């Protein structure tokens, strides 16, 4: 999506701009974000960070490869491993319990 939005722009250009080409101010994302949250029928207290966090956590739970999650979120696999270590350890524990041999 970001490649499409920024196609033909200079590397120094801002990603999100207004219709007149000027850059967004810090609060310019508030209304569009609230509209998106309402449209998605999410908690109105939601923010971009919480949606990103939920996306990453849910993706890990659904066994999406970390490389795919990292690429989709513009981060690195290493940052996901550090930030979501708890979630990843729980997935690893479940994997071992499900796939490991049973000792009777």
Order of alpha helices (4+ residues) and beta strands (2+ residues): alpha-alpha-alpha-alpha-alpha-alpha
